[in-house]
């Protein structure tokens, strides 16, 4: 259901950034190890239907926070995360096409 704005699924992005050996990867792994709930909201877009949001929810800002949130959940530390959601008529493709 969640994608980042370059088209990758959030789970794939999480795996990639946690394995990344750059400063971004180290920063994200350090946040995961702190085991403190993510602060700050994600900025997302989504389409809406009568029954709720239509997938995908596309994360435009907060990719690292979202990855930390996913990693915490994988460790059994599930908690809600804030998201500012902009409702759209179309699935945005600003940074690439959505991938399965």
Buried (B, 14 or more C-beta within 10 A) or exposed (E): EBBBBBBBBBEEBBBEBBEBEEEEBEBBBEBBEEEEEBEEBBBBBBBEEEEEBEEBBBBBBBBBBBBBBBBBEEEEEEEEBEBEBEEEEEBBEEEEEBEE
